[in-house]
Amino acid sequence: MSTSTANGDGEQPMPVIVWCCPRSCSTAFERAFMQSQSTRCFHEPTAGGYYYGPQRACQRYDEAACQASGQDHETVEQTLRDMLNPDVYNKGTAKTEGAKYIFAKDMAQYLFSGEVLSALHPDSKVYRTPSAEQAGVDYRHTLENPTVVPTDLLRRFKHTFLVRTPEKSVPSYYKCVQDKAAGFEYFDGAEAGYAELRILYQWLSNPESTFHTAPPSPSASSLPGKVQSQPQPPPLVDASVLLANPERTIRLYCEAVGFPFDEGMLSWEKKSVPEFSSWGTFHAAAEQSTGFKKDDETGSKAKKADLPQDVLETIERSKEDYEWLYERRTIREEEEK
């Protein structure tokens, strides 16, 4: 595979990924980086491999739906490889040439195998039933790579994180499912994404994990891109801090990853975004927005009494992982310092 670059000065674009969970204000966060003319943005690029591909972990769609998607050939690993080779991934797109940065917003659970996800969520409808060997396995403290992507490939991206309290994200996700915004037919709490976000953060941040200690594999030199210097600890943003002070949060995040901050990142035009089109009306609020709003304006208005039991149970089940992540947030409100 060619490793030719997208920008014309001989330098490869710096690739940054923000890993998140559904309804975490991540699409608004992504829109901020879409304002940069020197950046090529990718919206949940590994979703095709996770939902439709030959190695898909999620079982929401049957074989006919996967074939109809046109993404039934995709894998998570190959998508990440292609992102490092914009001449391949972005063939024919107007914004390929001259890009100095790659910014992707993606879901942490998309990186995990069906086997790991079934072990984490044994009662889920969207994941397979776990085997006897998998049942009860806890991956939260693993030193080994918990994902389907080779460590050497993951080292070629800068990894950052965004999380939001499940008391806001889970009801918001439930409402999207009820509205059939993405064509989903039912709510499944396994898709809340907090356990996977915690496991990924723990592995990437632990200096003793194989992400930091494993030597390069013999095939590493054939990978596109180059190994990135990782900010440690990995930048971890909580949505409440982001929405309380967008300018300061985005500025500090950019400083941590080496991305140029511009005040133009704080506002954008209300319009349809082609990158969001495959998700129906799931991102309608982000398309209709013109900037960051206070959390009480963007959070779900649903009262707990109006939520079904499985949604309430998902909120409670997600709190421990969320609080673990929240304690490790790297950007805090000024009065917290």
MIPADO-383853 format. One record per residue (C-alpha): x, y, z; residue number from 0; residue in three letters. Coordinates in steps of 0.05 Angstrom, whole numbers, plus 5000, padded with zeros to 4 digits. Example, Ala and Ser with C-alpha at 12.3 -4.5 7.8 and 13.67 -1.06 7.14 Angstrom:
> X:Y:Z:num:residuo
> 5246:4910:5156:0:Ala
> 5273:4979:5143:1:Ser
***
This chain:
> X:Y:Z:num:residuo
> 5000:5000:5000:0:Met
> 5025:5069:4983:1:Ser
> 5038:5116:5042:2:Thr
> 5035:5180:5001:3:Ser
> 5010:5239:5040:4:Thr
> 4951:5286:5034:5:Ala
> 4987:5351:5043:6:Asn
> 5034:5378:4991:7:Gly
> 5094:5394:5035:8:Asp
> 5119:5323:5043:9:Gly
> 5092:5316:5114:10:Glu
> 5039:5266:5133:11:Gln
> 4977:5294:5166:12:Pro
> 4977:5285:5242:13:Met
> 4920:5236:5259:14:Pro
> 4879:5248:5322:15:Val
> 4819:5206:5345:16:Ile
> 4770:5224:5400:17:Val
> 4739:5161:5428:18:Trp
> 4671:5169:5460:19:Cys
> 4604:5136:5475:20:Cys
> 4537:5152:5442:21:Pro
> 4503:5219:5456:22:Arg
> 4564:5249:5491:23:Ser
> 4563:5316:5454:24:Cys
> 4616:5285:5409:25:Ser
> 4585:5307:5343:26:Thr
> 4585:5380:5366:27:Ala
> 4658:5370:5387:28:Phe
> 4672:5342:5318:29:Glu
> 4638:5401:5284:30:Arg
> 4689:5447:5318:31:Ala
> 4745:5411:5282:32:Phe
> 4707:5411:5217:33:Met
> 4717:5486:5216:34:Gln
> 4791:5478:5205:35:Ser
> 4809:5483:5131:36:Gln
> 4873:5444:5143:37:Ser
> 4837:5384:5173:38:Thr
> 4804:5324:5142:39:Arg
> 4750:5298:5189:40:Cys
> 4721:5228:5193:41:Phe
> 4654:5215:5225:42:His
> 4652:5146:5260:43:Glu
> 4694:5115:5205:44:Pro
> 4698:5045:5236:45:Thr
> 4622:5038:5242:46:Ala
> 4618:5002:5176:47:Gly
> 4663:4946:5199:48:Gly
> 4628:4942:5267:49:Tyr
> 4556:4939:5240:50:Tyr
> 4561:4909:5170:51:Tyr
> 4630:4879:5156:52:Gly
> 4651:4806:5151:53:Pro
> 4680:4810:5222:54:Gln
> 4623:4852:5250:55:Arg
> 4615:4850:5325:56:Ala
> 4544:4878:5326:57:Cys
> 4486:4834:5305:58:Gln
> 4433:4887:5295:59:Arg
> 4429:4876:5220:60:Tyr
> 4417:4812:5182:61:Asp
> 4458:4790:5122:62:Glu
> 4413:4823:5071:63:Ala
> 4417:4890:5107:64:Ala
> 4492:4885:5112:65:Cys
> 4498:4871:5037:66:Gln
> 4450:4928:5021:67:Ala
> 4493:4976:5062:68:Ser
> 4550:4973:5013:69:Gly
> 4597:4967:5073:70:Gln
> 4595:4892:5082:71:Asp
> 4668:4887:5058:72:His
> 4695:4935:5111:73:Glu
> 4736:4917:5172:74:Thr
> 4756:4962:5230:75:Val
> 4830:4949:5220:76:Glu
> 4830:4963:5145:77:Gln
> 4790:5027:5156:78:Thr
> 4842:5053:5204:79:Leu
> 4898:5034:5156:80:Arg
> 4863:5071:5100:81:Asp
> 4854:5133:5143:82:Met
> 4930:5138:5145:83:Leu
> 4932:5137:5070:84:Asn
> 4885:5194:5048:85:Pro
> 4901:5182:4974:86:Asp
> 4865:5115:4983:87:Val
> 4810:5132:5033:88:Tyr
> 4792:5200:5006:89:Asn
> 4799:5187:4932:90:Lys
> 4759:5240:4895:91:Gly
> 4743:5283:4956:92:Thr
> 4755:5358:4951:93:Ala
> 4788:5366:5019:94:Lys
> 4842:5313:5012:95:Thr
> 4898:5355:4983:96:Glu
> 4934:5400:5032:97:Gly
> 4907:5369:5096:98:Ala
> 4956:5376:5154:99:Lys
> 4912:5341:5205:100:Tyr
> 4865:5282:5208:101:Ile
> 4811:5285:5261:102:Phe
> 4764:5227:5273:103:Ala
> 4707:5220:5322:104:Lys
> 4690:5147:5336:105:Asp
> 4657:5100:5386:106:Met
> 4703:5060:5432:107:Ala
> 4660:4998:5427:108:Gln
> 4672:4994:5352:109:Tyr
> 4744:4972:5367:110:Leu
> 4723:4909:5406:111:Phe
> 4710:4839:5381:112:Ser
> 4643:4805:5386:113:Gly
> 4674:4757:5437:114:Glu
> 4696:4813:5484:115:Val
> 4631:4851:5476:116:Leu
> 4590:4789:5491:117:Ser
> 4631:4777:5554:118:Ala
> 4619:4848:5576:119:Leu
> 4545:4846:5560:120:His
> 4521:4773:5567:121:Pro
> 4447:4792:5565:122:Asp
> 4451:4837:5504:123:Ser
> 4409:4827:5442:124:Lys
> 4460:4860:5396:125:Val
> 4518:4815:5416:126:Tyr
> 4526:4740:5414:127:Arg
> 4517:4697:5475:128:Thr
> 4584:4690:5510:129:Pro
> 4619:4623:5513:130:Ser
> 4631:4589:5580:131:Ala
> 4704:4612:5577:132:Glu
> 4684:4684:5565:133:Gln
> 4629:4690:5616:134:Ala
> 4649:4734:5674:135:Gly
> 4716:4756:5645:136:Val
> 4732:4827:5667:137:Asp
> 4776:4866:5618:138:Tyr
> 4779:4930:5659:139:Arg
> 4850:4920:5683:140:His
> 4880:4884:5623:141:Thr
> 4952:4899:5603:142:Leu
> 4941:4864:5536:143:Glu
> 4911:4897:5475:144:Asn
> 4835:4888:5484:145:Pro
> 4817:4910:5413:146:Thr
> 4815:4878:5344:147:Val
> 4867:4928:5318:148:Val
> 4942:4913:5321:149:Pro
> 4979:4954:5373:150:Thr
> 5029:4979:5321:151:Asp
> 4971:5008:5280:152:Leu
> 4939:5042:5341:153:Leu
> 5006:5075:5357:154:Arg
> 5000:5113:5292:155:Arg
> 4943:5155:5320:156:Phe
> 4939:5204:5377:157:Lys
> 4884:5180:5423:158:His
> 4838:5225:5463:159:Thr
> 4772:5215:5499:160:Phe
> 4704:5248:5511:161:Leu
> 4652:5224:5560:162:Val
> 4585:5248:5588:163:Arg
> 4544:5228:5648:164:Thr
> 4498:5169:5633:165:Pro
> 4442:5208:5666:166:Glu
> 4441:5251:5603:167:Lys
> 4471:5207:5548:168:Ser
> 4429:5144:5560:169:Val
> 4361:5178:5559:170:Pro
> 4383:5217:5497:171:Ser
> 4404:5152:5463:172:Tyr
> 4338:5119:5483:173:Tyr
> 4299:5177:5452:174:Lys
> 4337:5171:5387:175:Cys
> 4320:5097:5384:176:Val
> 4247:5111:5399:177:Gln
> 4247:5162:5343:178:Asp
> 4280:5110:5298:179:Lys
> 4331:5164:5282:180:Ala
> 4383:5114:5258:181:Ala
> 4334:5060:5238:182:Gly
> 4345:5020:5302:183:Phe
> 4284:4979:5321:184:Glu
> 4298:4971:5395:185:Tyr
> 4339:4999:5453:186:Phe
> 4395:4957:5481:187:Asp
> 4433:4983:5541:188:Gly
> 4496:4945:5520:189:Ala
> 4507:5000:5469:190:Glu
> 4516:5054:5522:191:Ala
> 4591:5045:5513:192:Gly
> 4619:5063:5581:193:Tyr
> 4654:4997:5597:194:Ala
> 4690:4998:5529:195:Glu
> 4711:5070:5538:196:Leu
> 4740:5055:5606:197:Arg
> 4777:4993:5582:198:Ile
> 4807:5029:5523:199:Leu
> 4828:5088:5566:200:Tyr
> 4859:5043:5619:201:Gln
> 4900:5005:5568:202:Trp
> 4924:5067:5531:203:Leu
> 4942:5105:5595:204:Ser
> 4974:5050:5635:205:Asn
> 5050:5055:5626:206:Pro
> 5057:4980:5639:207:Glu
> 5008:4959:5584:208:Ser
> 5030:4930:5518:209:Thr
> 5011:4995:5484:210:Phe
> 5073:5025:5516:211:His
> 5118:4964:5528:212:Thr
> 5109:4916:5470:213:Ala
> 5165:4920:5418:214:Pro
> 5145:4934:5346:215:Pro
> 5123:4873:5308:216:Ser
> 5164:4850:5247:217:Pro
> 5108:4877:5202:218:Ser
> 5105:4946:5234:219:Ala
> 5150:4978:5182:220:Ser
> 5099:4961:5128:221:Ser
> 5044:5001:5161:222:Leu
> 5023:5068:5133:223:Pro
> 5036:5130:5175:224:Gly
> 5086:5138:5231:225:Lys
> 5086:5126:5306:226:Val
> 5057:5186:5342:227:Gln
> 5080:5216:5408:228:Ser
> 5023:5204:5456:229:Gln
> 5002:5258:5506:230:Pro
> 5002:5225:5575:231:Gln
> 4955:5218:5606:232:Pro
> 4911:5216:5544:233:Pro
> 4867:5279:5541:234:Pro
> 4800:5262:5572:235:Leu
> 4744:5313:5566:236:Val
> 4678:5311:5605:237:Asp
> 4619:5341:5567:238:Ala
> 4598:5382:5628:239:Ser
> 4665:5418:5627:240:Val
> 4663:5426:5551:241:Leu
> 4594:5457:5552:242:Leu
> 4608:5502:5612:243:Ala
> 4669:5533:5578:244:Asn
> 4677:5512:5505:245:Pro
> 4733:5560:5488:246:Glu
> 4778:5542:5546:247:Arg
> 4765:5467:5538:248:Thr
> 4778:5465:5463:249:Ile
> 4839:5509:5471:250:Arg
> 4869:5463:5524:251:Leu
> 4851:5401:5485:252:Tyr
> 4886:5428:5423:253:Cys
> 4947:5447:5464:254:Glu
> 4951:5376:5491:255:Ala
> 4950:5342:5423:256:Val
> 4989:5395:5383:257:Gly
> 4930:5421:5342:258:Phe
> 4925:5495:5325:259:Pro
> 4867:5528:5362:260:Phe
> 4826:5580:5325:261:Asp
> 4766:5618:5353:262:Glu
> 4728:5599:5289:263:Gly
> 4723:5529:5318:264:Met
> 4672:5553:5369:265:Leu
> 4616:5567:5319:266:Ser
> 4591:5540:5253:267:Trp
> 4535:5545:5202:268:Glu
> 4469:5511:5212:269:Lys
> 4466:5462:5154:270:Lys
> 4462:5389:5133:271:Ser
> 4529:5354:5139:272:Val
> 4541:5301:5086:273:Pro
> 4584:5259:5133:274:Glu
> 4524:5250:5179:275:Phe
> 4475:5228:5125:276:Ser
> 4481:5153:5136:277:Ser
> 4454:5162:5207:278:Trp
> 4386:5191:5188:279:Gly
> 4364:5243:5238:280:Thr
> 4410:5217:5293:281:Phe
> 4453:5280:5287:282:His
> 4398:5329:5271:283:Ala
> 4411:5371:5333:284:Ala
> 4485:5378:5315:285:Ala
> 4467:5398:5244:286:Glu
> 4417:5450:5268:287:Gln
> 4465:5478:5320:288:Ser
> 4510:5538:5310:289:Thr
> 4557:5526:5368:290:Gly
> 4561:5494:5437:291:Phe
> 4501:5502:5483:292:Lys
> 4493:5496:5558:293:Lys
> 4483:5425:5581:294:Asp
> 4412:5437:5605:295:Asp
> 4394:5456:5534:296:Glu
> 4426:5396:5501:297:Thr
> 4410:5341:5551:298:Gly
> 4350:5297:5548:299:Ser
> 4287:5328:5579:300:Lys
> 4260:5260:5599:301:Ala
> 4244:5252:5672:302:Lys
> 4265:5187:5706:303:Lys
> 4193:5170:5720:304:Ala
> 4180:5170:5644:305:Asp
> 4237:5122:5628:306:Leu
> 4228:5047:5622:307:Pro
> 4263:5000:5670:308:Gln
> 4317:4977:5622:309:Asp
> 4338:5049:5609:310:Val
> 4341:5064:5684:311:Leu
> 4382:5000:5695:312:Glu
> 4430:5021:5640:313:Thr
> 4441:5088:5673:314:Ile
> 4456:5055:5740:315:Glu
> 4500:5002:5709:316:Arg
> 4541:5055:5672:317:Ser
> 4554:5100:5732:318:Lys
> 4615:5062:5759:319:Glu
> 4652:5065:5693:320:Asp
> 4632:5137:5682:321:Tyr
> 4655:5159:5751:322:Glu
> 4722:5122:5740:323:Trp
> 4732:5162:5676:324:Leu
> 4706:5227:5706:325:Tyr
> 4758:5224:5762:326:Glu
> 4812:5220:5708:327:Arg
> 4788:5279:5666:328:Arg
> 4849:5319:5645:329:Thr
> 4812:5386:5634:330:Ile
> 4775:5414:5693:331:Arg
> 4735:5477:5704:332:Glu
> 4777:5534:5730:333:Glu
> 4746:5533:5799:334:Glu
> 4765:5459:5806:335:Glu
> 4839:5472:5800:336:Lys
***
